[in-house]
């Protein structure tokens, strides 16, 4: 699209003419034709994201650059556990935000999660991709950081059994 816009602009077409020809908005044309517009747009986005910690969390989720080596891009992990950079995303940030804010509790422990504190929770594959799970929103679980680290690559049943073993070994009885 960018190339087509720039090509038509070099032919001295107006923003209105380009918009009619390509069926796009004038703001998109302005964005691709005007460096100042691009810089302003970037600055507005940066300010907006700095104010909203949930948006920051979603951005980190999408990029995964700042997280530990064990944390990988949720939607791009394949069945061997490797990242597939060409995988198509199945849901967008808005879907993810709705999923997180529906019930801000850890799906493993039931602990309340402060969604304004990105370090307090993680996004987890309920069924690990390496165990046959997929990268869908339905397989996404919001977990407190400690539970997600403990669960690692276990299925939920395996994680529960591990917890039971820990409790029994510590001398407690299960009801």
Order of alpha helices (4+ residues) and beta strands (2+ residues): alpha-alpha-alpha-alpha-alpha-alpha-beta-beta-alpha-alpha
